[in-house]
Amino acid sequence: MNAQQKPHRKLGAVTVIGLGPMGRAMTRVLLAAGHPVTVWNRTPARADGLVEAGATLAATPAEAVEASGLVLLSLTDYRAMHDILDPATASLAGRTLANLSSDTPDRSREAAAWAAGHGAEFLTGGVMVPAPMVGTPAAHVYYSGDHQLLRHHTPVLELLGTPKYLGSDPGLAQMMYQAQLTVFLSTLTALMQATAMLGTTGLKAAEAMPELLASADAIGAILRANEQHPGAALDAGEHPGHLSTVTMMGATADHIVETTAALGLDPALPLAVQSHYRQAIANGHGADNWTRIIDAIRAPR
């Protein structure tokens, strides 16, 4: 029997490779739904609690892959996928790899081609909730790749979170994931920057954070209130300056830079924000809406 003819052991079986917090959460959700789950991790001890809950610990990556038709990868990056599966490529034929790890869109495209070269099908995924929320109604996962392949595996994948399909390009889900995390990580950094600023006055983080989180929570509502269809004006190339202009917001950015310098804090974030407004003003767009800073992002100097 050659690699193309290897049978799947069980139709409902799922393999999870990578048992960090996300991989363990996915495994527990799948076990709770009644799926036979095989797991593998470079540190086998991470599987202890999962084995007690009913999972099967594979001795090797090849054994883990061969146990199921659907293989979920929850790893640090795509290099980890290659480190683990390159020695097991003979076992990949006929399987579906759903890589839910973070990396670049280009590496997702390369991985899809690599999988196809070994007879496997490939889905790129981006899980948009932290591990404790996997499997809850709030969870959703972006996917890209073959739509029929996603539909085939939806009964399993929807257990993790609502699948949101973006298109056939394997890089699309990764692009959306990175875009979402750009907002997320930038917000987290901004919260720490603001907390550090307030901390110089003696205000404790426990006092500052509720106020700052309220501001962060309000941003979406503010943007929606100013535009009936958020993003439509950007698509049309329109930046009406009847509310928050580049000049006004740029002045605020200047004040933040000055305050940060006076406090002796790291200026990297405020300077990055300031640079976008200064470039828009230098290009003659000071009277436009603050959204004009997208030009500086699309075409940096």
C-alpha positions as CSV (number, residue, x, y, z in Angstrom):
1,M,0.0,0.0,0.0
2,N,1.6,3.3,-1.1
3,A,1.2,6.7,0.6
4,Q,-1.7,7.7,-1.7
5,Q,-3.7,4.7,-0.5
6,K,-3.3,5.0,3.3
7,P,-6.8,4.8,4.8
8,H,-8.1,7.2,7.5
9,R,-8.6,5.3,10.7
10,K,-11.9,7.0,11.7
11,L,-14.1,9.4,9.8
12,G,-14.6,11.5,12.9
13,A,-11.0,11.5,14.1
14,V,-9.1,14.7,14.4
15,T,-5.4,15.2,15.1
16,V,-4.1,18.3,16.9
17,I,-0.3,19.0,16.6
18,G,0.9,21.7,19.0
19,L,-0.3,21.8,22.6
20,G,0.1,25.3,23.7
21,P,-2.9,27.0,25.4
22,M,-4.7,27.2,22.0
23,G,-4.0,23.6,21.0
24,R,-5.1,22.3,24.4
25,A,-8.3,24.3,24.3
26,M,-9.1,23.0,20.8
27,T,-8.4,19.5,21.9
28,R,-10.8,19.8,24.9
29,V,-13.5,21.2,22.7
30,L,-13.2,18.4,20.2
31,L,-13.2,15.7,22.9
32,A,-16.2,17.2,24.6
33,A,-18.1,17.0,21.3
34,G,-17.2,13.3,21.1
35,H,-14.5,13.3,18.5
36,P,-11.6,10.8,18.8
37,V,-8.5,13.1,19.1
38,T,-4.9,12.2,18.6
39,V,-2.3,14.7,19.8
40,W,1.4,15.3,19.5
41,N,3.7,17.9,21.0
42,R,7.4,18.3,21.2
43,T,7.1,18.3,25.0
44,P,4.9,15.2,25.6
45,A,4.1,16.2,29.2
46,R,1.8,18.9,27.9
47,A,-0.6,16.1,26.8
48,D,-1.0,14.6,30.2
49,G,-4.3,16.2,31.1
50,L,-5.6,15.7,27.6
51,V,-4.8,12.0,27.7
52,E,-6.7,11.7,31.0
53,A,-9.6,13.4,29.2
54,G,-9.6,10.8,26.4
55,A,-7.1,12.0,23.8
56,T,-4.5,9.6,22.3
57,L,-0.9,10.7,22.5
58,A,1.0,9.8,19.3
59,A,4.6,8.8,19.6
60,T,5.7,10.6,16.4
61,P,4.4,13.3,14.1
62,A,3.9,10.6,11.4
63,E,1.8,8.6,13.7
64,A,-0.3,11.6,14.6
65,V,-0.9,12.6,11.0
66,E,-1.8,9.0,10.0
67,A,-4.5,8.8,12.8
68,S,-6.9,11.3,11.2
69,G,-8.1,12.8,7.9
70,L,-8.1,16.3,9.5
71,V,-4.9,17.6,11.1
72,L,-5.0,20.9,13.0
73,L,-1.8,22.7,13.5
74,S,-1.5,25.1,16.4
75,L,2.2,26.2,16.5
76,T,4.3,29.2,17.0
77,D,4.8,29.7,13.2
78,Y,5.1,27.9,9.9
79,R,8.7,27.1,10.5
80,A,7.6,24.9,13.3
81,M,5.3,23.1,10.9
82,H,8.2,22.3,8.6
83,D,10.4,21.2,11.5
84,I,7.7,18.8,12.6
85,L,6.3,17.6,9.4
86,D,9.1,17.6,6.9
87,P,10.3,14.3,8.2
88,A,6.8,12.9,8.0
89,T,5.8,14.0,4.4
90,A,5.2,10.4,3.4
91,S,2.2,10.4,5.7
92,L,0.6,13.5,4.4
93,A,-1.1,12.2,1.3
94,G,-4.9,12.3,1.5
95,R,-5.0,14.4,4.6
96,T,-6.2,17.9,5.2
97,L,-3.9,20.2,7.1
98,A,-5.6,23.2,8.7
99,N,-2.8,25.4,9.9
100,L,-4.1,27.8,12.6
101,S,-0.7,29.1,13.4
102,S,0.5,32.7,12.9
103,D,2.9,33.7,10.2
104,T,3.0,35.8,7.0
105,P,0.5,35.5,4.1
106,D,3.4,34.5,1.8
107,R,4.4,31.7,4.0
108,S,0.8,30.5,4.0
109,R,0.8,30.4,0.2
110,E,4.2,28.5,0.2
111,A,2.8,26.0,2.8
112,A,-0.2,25.4,0.6
113,A,2.0,24.6,-2.4
114,W,4.2,22.4,-0.2
115,A,1.3,20.4,1.1
116,A,-0.1,19.9,-2.4
117,G,3.3,18.7,-3.5
118,H,2.9,15.9,-0.9
119,G,-0.6,15.0,-1.8
120,A,-2.3,16.9,1.1
121,E,-5.0,19.6,1.0
122,F,-4.4,22.8,3.0
123,L,-6.5,25.4,4.8
124,T,-5.2,28.6,6.3
125,G,-6.9,29.6,9.5
126,G,-6.8,32.5,12.0
127,V,-8.4,32.0,15.4
128,M,-9.7,35.4,16.5
129,V,-10.2,34.7,20.2
130,P,-7.9,33.7,23.1
131,A,-7.7,30.1,24.2
132,P,-10.3,30.3,27.0
133,M,-12.9,31.5,24.4
134,V,-12.4,28.7,21.9
135,G,-15.6,26.8,21.3
136,T,-17.8,29.6,22.8
137,P,-20.4,31.6,20.8
138,A,-18.0,34.6,20.7
139,A,-15.4,32.6,18.8
140,H,-14.8,32.9,15.1
141,V,-12.1,31.7,12.8
142,Y,-11.1,33.1,9.4
143,Y,-10.3,30.6,6.7
144,S,-8.9,30.7,3.2
145,G,-8.2,28.0,0.6
146,D,-10.6,25.6,-1.2
147,H,-14.1,26.5,-0.2
148,Q,-15.4,23.0,-0.8
149,L,-12.7,21.6,1.5
150,L,-13.8,24.0,4.2
151,R,-17.4,23.1,3.8
152,H,-16.5,19.4,4.0
153,H,-14.7,20.0,7.4
154,T,-17.1,22.6,8.7
155,P,-18.9,20.1,11.1
156,V,-15.7,19.8,13.0
157,L,-14.2,23.3,12.5
158,E,-17.3,25.1,13.6
159,L,-16.9,23.5,17.0
160,L,-13.9,25.8,17.5
161,G,-15.7,28.9,16.4
162,T,-17.8,30.2,13.6
163,P,-15.9,29.8,10.3
164,K,-15.6,32.9,8.2
165,Y,-14.4,32.2,4.6
166,L,-12.4,34.9,2.9
167,G,-11.5,33.3,-0.5
168,S,-9.4,30.8,-2.3
169,D,-6.0,32.5,-1.9
170,P,-4.3,30.7,1.0
171,G,-2.8,34.0,2.2
172,L,-6.1,35.8,2.8
173,A,-6.9,34.3,6.2
174,Q,-3.4,35.1,7.3
175,M,-3.7,38.6,6.0
176,M,-6.9,39.2,7.9
177,Y,-5.4,37.6,11.0
178,Q,-2.3,39.9,10.8
179,A,-4.6,43.0,10.1
180,Q,-6.7,42.1,13.2
181,L,-3.7,41.7,15.3
182,T,-2.3,45.0,14.1
183,V,-5.3,46.6,15.7
184,F,-5.0,44.4,18.8
185,L,-1.3,44.7,19.5
186,S,-1.2,48.4,18.7
187,T,-4.1,48.9,21.1
188,L,-2.3,46.9,23.8
189,T,0.9,49.0,23.3
190,A,-1.2,52.2,23.5
191,L,-2.8,51.1,26.7
192,M,0.7,50.4,28.3
193,Q,2.0,53.7,26.9
194,A,-1.0,55.6,28.4
195,T,-0.7,53.7,31.7
196,A,3.0,54.6,31.9
197,M,2.2,58.2,31.3
198,L,-0.4,58.3,34.1
199,G,1.9,56.3,36.3
200,T,4.3,59.3,36.4
201,T,1.7,61.2,38.3
202,G,1.4,58.5,40.9
203,L,-1.8,57.1,39.5
204,K,-1.9,53.3,39.9
205,A,-2.6,51.1,37.0
206,A,-5.7,49.7,38.8
207,E,-7.0,53.3,38.8
208,A,-5.9,54.2,35.3
209,M,-6.9,51.0,33.4
210,P,-10.7,51.2,33.8
211,E,-10.6,54.8,32.4
212,L,-8.4,53.8,29.5
213,L,-10.4,50.7,28.6
214,A,-13.5,52.8,28.5
215,S,-11.9,55.0,25.9
216,A,-10.7,51.9,23.9
217,D,-14.2,50.4,24.1
218,A,-15.7,53.7,22.7
219,I,-13.6,53.9,19.6
220,G,-15.8,51.7,17.5
221,A,-18.9,53.5,18.4
222,I,-17.3,56.9,17.7
223,L,-16.2,55.8,14.2
224,R,-19.6,54.3,13.4
225,A,-21.4,57.4,14.5
226,N,-19.3,59.5,12.1
227,E,-19.9,57.3,9.0
228,Q,-22.9,55.3,8.2
229,H,-20.8,52.7,6.3
230,P,-17.3,52.7,7.9
231,G,-14.7,52.4,5.2
232,A,-16.9,53.5,2.3
233,A,-15.4,57.0,2.1
234,L,-11.9,55.5,2.2
235,D,-12.8,53.2,-0.8
236,A,-14.1,56.3,-2.6
237,G,-10.9,58.2,-1.9
238,E,-12.9,60.8,0.1
239,H,-11.6,62.5,3.3
240,P,-14.1,65.2,4.2
241,G,-12.6,67.5,6.8
242,H,-15.7,68.6,8.6
243,L,-14.9,66.9,11.9
244,S,-11.5,65.7,12.9
245,T,-8.9,67.2,10.5
246,V,-5.3,66.1,9.9
247,T,-4.1,69.4,11.4
248,M,-6.2,69.1,14.5
249,M,-5.2,65.4,15.1
250,G,-1.6,66.2,14.2
251,A,-1.5,68.9,16.8
252,T,-2.6,66.4,19.4
253,A,0.0,63.9,18.2
254,D,2.6,66.7,18.7
255,H,1.4,67.3,22.2
256,I,1.7,63.6,23.0
257,V,5.3,63.5,21.7
258,E,6.2,66.5,23.8
259,T,4.6,65.1,26.9
260,T,6.3,61.7,26.4
261,A,9.7,63.4,26.1
262,A,9.1,65.5,29.2
263,L,8.2,62.4,31.2
264,G,11.3,60.5,29.9
265,L,9.2,57.7,28.5
266,D,9.9,55.6,25.3
267,P,8.8,57.9,22.4
268,A,8.7,55.1,19.7
269,L,4.9,54.8,19.5
270,P,4.1,58.6,19.7
271,L,6.7,59.4,17.1
272,A,5.3,56.8,14.7
273,V,1.8,58.2,15.0
274,Q,3.1,61.8,14.7
275,S,5.0,60.9,11.5
276,H,1.8,60.0,9.6
277,Y,0.1,63.3,10.4
278,R,3.2,65.3,9.6
279,Q,3.5,63.6,6.2
280,A,-0.1,64.3,5.4
281,I,0.3,67.9,6.4
282,A,3.5,68.2,4.3
283,N,1.6,66.8,1.3
284,G,-1.0,69.6,1.6
285,H,-3.8,67.6,3.3
286,G,-4.1,69.3,6.6
287,A,-7.7,70.3,6.1
288,D,-8.7,66.7,5.2
289,N,-10.2,64.2,7.6
290,W,-7.7,62.3,9.7
291,T,-8.2,59.2,7.5
292,R,-5.9,60.9,5.0
293,I,-2.9,59.5,7.0
294,I,-3.6,56.2,5.1
295,D,-1.6,57.7,2.2
296,A,1.6,57.8,4.4
297,I,1.0,54.2,5.4
298,R,0.4,53.0,1.8
299,A,3.4,54.9,0.4
300,P,5.9,55.6,3.2
301,R,8.7,58.0,2.5
